[in-house]
Amino acid sequence: MLRNNRFVLTLALLIVLLPFVLPGSKNGSFTGADDQAGKIVARLQPGYHPWVTAFWTPPSNEIASLLFALQAALGSGLIGYYAGLRRGRRQAKESQTNQDHARS
């Protein structure tokens, strides 16, 4: 049991500390795939203009982060609800079949 806890603790520490030692962050800021792709496109095709633009941009990075976190929370909540619903239905079905077998 203690061995499993040490493994999990070591794994958790690696997950937390790994982003600090991996290359790719410049001055503590991580760039997303969209930013990196935009830089490559600008380097390969200097006169490129995007076909569409965003109809609304958040006023600050904090608002953008808040909206992203809200989207992630809603998505994980929906997935968790669906998984719980399926499990509950399966358990109800199993208990019903167990009761049917006990009656006969």
mmCIF file of the C-alpha atoms, coordinates in Angstrom:
data_MODEL
# 
_entry.id   MODEL 
# 
loop_
_atom_site.group_PDB 
_atom_site.id 
_atom_site.type_symbol 
_atom_site.label_atom_id 
_atom_site.label_alt_id 
_atom_site.label_comp_id 
_atom_site.label_asym_id 
_atom_site.label_entity_id 
_atom_site.label_seq_id 
_atom_site.pdbx_PDB_ins_code 
_atom_site.Cartn_x 
_atom_site.Cartn_y 
_atom_site.Cartn_z 
_atom_site.occupancy 
_atom_site.B_iso_or_equiv 
_atom_site.pdbx_formal_charge 
_atom_site.auth_seq_id 
_atom_site.auth_comp_id 
_atom_site.auth_asym_id 
_atom_site.auth_atom_id 
_atom_site.pdbx_PDB_model_num 
ATOM 1   C CA . MET A 1 1   ? 0.000   0.000   0.000   1.00 0.00 ? 1   MET A CA 1 
ATOM 2   C CA . LEU A 1 2   ? 2.779   2.424   0.926   1.00 0.00 ? 2   LEU A CA 1 
ATOM 3   C CA . ARG A 1 3   ? 4.577   1.558   -2.297  1.00 0.00 ? 3   ARG A CA 1 
ATOM 4   C CA . ASN A 1 4   ? 1.503   2.510   -4.351  1.00 0.00 ? 4   ASN A CA 1 
ATOM 5   C CA . ASN A 1 5   ? 1.201   5.826   -2.510  1.00 0.00 ? 5   ASN A CA 1 
ATOM 6   C CA . ARG A 1 6   ? 4.843   6.648   -3.214  1.00 0.00 ? 6   ARG A CA 1 
ATOM 7   C CA . PHE A 1 7   ? 4.341   5.872   -6.885  1.00 0.00 ? 7   PHE A CA 1 
ATOM 8   C CA . VAL A 1 8   ? 1.274   8.106   -7.107  1.00 0.00 ? 8   VAL A CA 1 
ATOM 9   C CA . LEU A 1 9   ? 3.015   10.919  -5.217  1.00 0.00 ? 9   LEU A CA 1 
ATOM 10  C CA . THR A 1 10  ? 6.061   10.692  -7.511  1.00 0.00 ? 10  THR A CA 1 
ATOM 11  C CA . LEU A 1 11  ? 3.821   10.715  -10.565 1.00 0.00 ? 11  LEU A CA 1 
ATOM 12  C CA . ALA A 1 12  ? 1.914   13.757  -9.275  1.00 0.00 ? 12  ALA A CA 1 
ATOM 13  C CA . LEU A 1 13  ? 5.173   15.639  -8.623  1.00 0.00 ? 13  LEU A CA 1 
ATOM 14  C CA . LEU A 1 14  ? 6.396   14.844  -12.126 1.00 0.00 ? 14  LEU A CA 1 
ATOM 15  C CA . ILE A 1 15  ? 3.169   16.122  -13.629 1.00 0.00 ? 15  ILE A CA 1 
ATOM 16  C CA . VAL A 1 16  ? 3.449   19.359  -11.670 1.00 0.00 ? 16  VAL A CA 1 
ATOM 17  C CA . LEU A 1 17  ? 7.175   19.957  -12.222 1.00 0.00 ? 17  LEU A CA 1 
ATOM 18  C CA . LEU A 1 18  ? 7.574   18.729  -15.801 1.00 0.00 ? 18  LEU A CA 1 
ATOM 19  C CA . PRO A 1 19  ? 6.192   21.874  -17.488 1.00 0.00 ? 19  PRO A CA 1 
ATOM 20  C CA . PHE A 1 20  ? 8.842   23.959  -15.734 1.00 0.00 ? 20  PHE A CA 1 
ATOM 21  C CA . VAL A 1 21  ? 11.759  21.975  -17.140 1.00 0.00 ? 21  VAL A CA 1 
ATOM 22  C CA . LEU A 1 22  ? 10.448  21.226  -20.636 1.00 0.00 ? 22  LEU A CA 1 
ATOM 23  C CA . PRO A 1 23  ? 11.600  23.501  -23.435 1.00 0.00 ? 23  PRO A CA 1 
ATOM 24  C CA . GLY A 1 24  ? 9.001   25.599  -25.180 1.00 0.00 ? 24  GLY A CA 1 
ATOM 25  C CA . SER A 1 25  ? 8.171   28.259  -22.645 1.00 0.00 ? 25  SER A CA 1 
ATOM 26  C CA . LYS A 1 26  ? 9.629   31.682  -23.220 1.00 0.00 ? 26  LYS A CA 1 
ATOM 27  C CA . ASN A 1 27  ? 9.778   33.963  -20.215 1.00 0.00 ? 27  ASN A CA 1 
ATOM 28  C CA . GLY A 1 28  ? 7.248   31.781  -18.416 1.00 0.00 ? 28  GLY A CA 1 
ATOM 29  C CA . SER A 1 29  ? 4.537   32.118  -21.053 1.00 0.00 ? 29  SER A CA 1 
ATOM 30  C CA . PHE A 1 30  ? 3.288   29.114  -22.940 1.00 0.00 ? 30  PHE A CA 1 
ATOM 31  C CA . THR A 1 31  ? 2.006   29.542  -26.462 1.00 0.00 ? 31  THR A CA 1 
ATOM 32  C CA . GLY A 1 32  ? -0.782  27.468  -27.901 1.00 0.00 ? 32  GLY A CA 1 
ATOM 33  C CA . ALA A 1 33  ? -0.905  25.600  -31.182 1.00 0.00 ? 33  ALA A CA 1 
ATOM 34  C CA . ASP A 1 34  ? -2.849  28.450  -32.812 1.00 0.00 ? 34  ASP A CA 1 
ATOM 35  C CA . ASP A 1 35  ? -0.090  30.951  -32.059 1.00 0.00 ? 35  ASP A CA 1 
ATOM 36  C CA . GLN A 1 36  ? 2.630   28.604  -33.268 1.00 0.00 ? 36  GLN A CA 1 
ATOM 37  C CA . ALA A 1 37  ? 0.742   27.801  -36.493 1.00 0.00 ? 37  ALA A CA 1 
ATOM 38  C CA . GLY A 1 38  ? 0.145   31.495  -37.137 1.00 0.00 ? 38  GLY A CA 1 
ATOM 39  C CA . LYS A 1 39  ? 3.854   32.217  -36.844 1.00 0.00 ? 39  LYS A CA 1 
ATOM 40  C CA . ILE A 1 40  ? 4.713   29.421  -39.275 1.00 0.00 ? 40  ILE A CA 1 
ATOM 41  C CA . VAL A 1 41  ? 2.120   30.612  -41.804 1.00 0.00 ? 41  VAL A CA 1 
ATOM 42  C CA . ALA A 1 42  ? 3.414   34.185  -41.519 1.00 0.00 ? 42  ALA A CA 1 
ATOM 43  C CA . ARG A 1 43  ? 6.962   32.957  -42.111 1.00 0.00 ? 43  ARG A CA 1 
ATOM 44  C CA . LEU A 1 44  ? 6.027   30.768  -45.119 1.00 0.00 ? 44  LEU A CA 1 
ATOM 45  C CA . GLN A 1 45  ? 3.487   33.153  -46.716 1.00 0.00 ? 45  GLN A CA 1 
ATOM 46  C CA . PRO A 1 46  ? 4.207   36.743  -45.634 1.00 0.00 ? 46  PRO A CA 1 
ATOM 47  C CA . GLY A 1 47  ? 1.223   38.217  -47.535 1.00 0.00 ? 47  GLY A CA 1 
ATOM 48  C CA . TYR A 1 48  ? -1.369  35.776  -46.195 1.00 0.00 ? 48  TYR A CA 1 
ATOM 49  C CA . HIS A 1 49  ? -4.634  37.237  -44.888 1.00 0.00 ? 49  HIS A CA 1 
ATOM 50  C CA . PRO A 1 50  ? -7.077  35.054  -42.910 1.00 0.00 ? 50  PRO A CA 1 
ATOM 51  C CA . TRP A 1 51  ? -10.435 34.287  -44.538 1.00 0.00 ? 51  TRP A CA 1 
ATOM 52  C CA . VAL A 1 52  ? -12.434 34.895  -41.379 1.00 0.00 ? 52  VAL A CA 1 
ATOM 53  C CA . THR A 1 53  ? -11.906 36.841  -38.192 1.00 0.00 ? 53  THR A CA 1 
ATOM 54  C CA . ALA A 1 54  ? -13.363 36.425  -34.741 1.00 0.00 ? 54  ALA A CA 1 
ATOM 55  C CA . PHE A 1 55  ? -16.651 38.278  -34.291 1.00 0.00 ? 55  PHE A CA 1 
ATOM 56  C CA . TRP A 1 56  ? -15.783 38.985  -30.635 1.00 0.00 ? 56  TRP A CA 1 
ATOM 57  C CA . THR A 1 57  ? -12.509 38.978  -28.760 1.00 0.00 ? 57  THR A CA 1 
ATOM 58  C CA . PRO A 1 58  ? -12.433 38.900  -24.970 1.00 0.00 ? 58  PRO A CA 1 
ATOM 59  C CA . PRO A 1 59  ? -11.347 42.202  -23.415 1.00 0.00 ? 59  PRO A CA 1 
ATOM 60  C CA . SER A 1 60  ? -8.505  40.554  -21.475 1.00 0.00 ? 60  SER A CA 1 
ATOM 61  C CA . ASN A 1 61  ? -6.607  37.290  -21.123 1.00 0.00 ? 61  ASN A CA 1 
ATOM 62  C CA . GLU A 1 62  ? -8.307  36.707  -17.774 1.00 0.00 ? 62  GLU A CA 1 
ATOM 63  C CA . ILE A 1 63  ? -11.738 36.744  -19.408 1.00 0.00 ? 63  ILE A CA 1 
ATOM 64  C CA . ALA A 1 64  ? -10.505 34.367  -22.114 1.00 0.00 ? 64  ALA A CA 1 
ATOM 65  C CA . SER A 1 65  ? -9.157  32.007  -19.441 1.00 0.00 ? 65  SER A CA 1 
ATOM 66  C CA . LEU A 1 66  ? -12.430 32.235  -17.522 1.00 0.00 ? 66  LEU A CA 1 
ATOM 67  C CA . LEU A 1 67  ? -14.462 31.358  -20.607 1.00 0.00 ? 67  LEU A CA 1 
ATOM 68  C CA . PHE A 1 68  ? -12.150 28.456  -21.416 1.00 0.00 ? 68  PHE A CA 1 
ATOM 69  C CA . ALA A 1 69  ? -12.430 27.126  -17.851 1.00 0.00 ? 69  ALA A CA 1 
ATOM 70  C CA . LEU A 1 70  ? -16.207 27.515  -17.962 1.00 0.00 ? 70  LEU A CA 1 
ATOM 71  C CA . GLN A 1 71  ? -16.349 25.594  -21.235 1.00 0.00 ? 71  GLN A CA 1 
ATOM 72  C CA . ALA A 1 72  ? -14.165 22.816  -19.785 1.00 0.00 ? 72  ALA A CA 1 
ATOM 73  C CA . ALA A 1 73  ? -16.287 22.630  -16.625 1.00 0.00 ? 73  ALA A CA 1 
ATOM 74  C CA . LEU A 1 74  ? -19.537 22.415  -18.576 1.00 0.00 ? 74  LEU A CA 1 
ATOM 75  C CA . GLY A 1 75  ? -18.138 19.758  -20.887 1.00 0.00 ? 75  GLY A CA 1 
ATOM 76  C CA . SER A 1 76  ? -16.781 17.623  -18.054 1.00 0.00 ? 76  SER A CA 1 
ATOM 77  C CA . GLY A 1 77  ? -20.051 18.061  -16.153 1.00 0.00 ? 77  GLY A CA 1 
ATOM 78  C CA . LEU A 1 78  ? -22.039 16.810  -19.131 1.00 0.00 ? 78  LEU A CA 1 
ATOM 79  C CA . ILE A 1 79  ? -19.724 13.846  -19.623 1.00 0.00 ? 79  ILE A CA 1 
ATOM 80  C CA . GLY A 1 80  ? -19.875 13.014  -15.901 1.00 0.00 ? 80  GLY A CA 1 
ATOM 81  C CA . TYR A 1 81  ? -23.655 13.276  -15.891 1.00 0.00 ? 81  TYR A CA 1 
ATOM 82  C CA . TYR A 1 82  ? -23.952 10.972  -18.887 1.00 0.00 ? 82  TYR A CA 1 
ATOM 83  C CA . ALA A 1 83  ? -21.528 8.429   -17.392 1.00 0.00 ? 83  ALA A CA 1 
ATOM 84  C CA . GLY A 1 84  ? -23.442 8.475   -14.089 1.00 0.00 ? 84  GLY A CA 1 
ATOM 85  C CA . LEU A 1 85  ? -26.765 8.135   -15.878 1.00 0.00 ? 85  LEU A CA 1 
ATOM 86  C CA . ARG A 1 86  ? -25.545 5.114   -17.837 1.00 0.00 ? 86  ARG A CA 1 
ATOM 87  C CA . ARG A 1 87  ? -24.112 3.495   -14.704 1.00 0.00 ? 87  ARG A CA 1 
ATOM 88  C CA . GLY A 1 88  ? -27.321 4.096   -12.763 1.00 0.00 ? 88  GLY A CA 1 
ATOM 89  C CA . ARG A 1 89  ? -29.409 2.575   -15.531 1.00 0.00 ? 89  ARG A CA 1 
ATOM 90  C CA . ARG A 1 90  ? -27.107 -0.442  -15.727 1.00 0.00 ? 90  ARG A CA 1 
ATOM 91  C CA . GLN A 1 91  ? -27.239 -0.968  -11.952 1.00 0.00 ? 91  GLN A CA 1 
ATOM 92  C CA . ALA A 1 92  ? -31.028 -0.635  -11.950 1.00 0.00 ? 92  ALA A CA 1 
ATOM 93  C CA . LYS A 1 93  ? -31.271 -3.172  -14.748 1.00 0.00 ? 93  LYS A CA 1 
ATOM 94  C CA . GLU A 1 94  ? -28.938 -5.585  -12.912 1.00 0.00 ? 94  GLU A CA 1 
ATOM 95  C CA . SER A 1 95  ? -30.884 -5.270  -9.669  1.00 0.00 ? 95  SER A CA 1 
ATOM 96  C CA . GLN A 1 96  ? -34.137 -5.855  -11.558 1.00 0.00 ? 96  GLN A CA 1 
ATOM 97  C CA . THR A 1 97  ? -32.764 -9.032  -13.140 1.00 0.00 ? 97  THR A CA 1 
ATOM 98  C CA . ASN A 1 98  ? -31.454 -10.188 -9.734  1.00 0.00 ? 98  ASN A CA 1 
ATOM 99  C CA . GLN A 1 99  ? -34.911 -9.640  -8.229  1.00 0.00 ? 99  GLN A CA 1 
ATOM 100 C CA . ASP A 1 100 ? -36.534 -11.534 -11.116 1.00 0.00 ? 100 ASP A CA 1 
ATOM 101 C CA . HIS A 1 101 ? -34.157 -14.469 -10.594 1.00 0.00 ? 101 HIS A CA 1 
ATOM 102 C CA . ALA A 1 102 ? -34.820 -14.462 -6.845  1.00 0.00 ? 102 ALA A CA 1 
ATOM 103 C CA . ARG A 1 103 ? -38.587 -14.658 -7.425  1.00 0.00 ? 103 ARG A CA 1 
ATOM 104 C CA . SER A 1 104 ? -38.401 -17.625 -9.749  1.00 0.00 ? 104 SER A CA 1 
# 
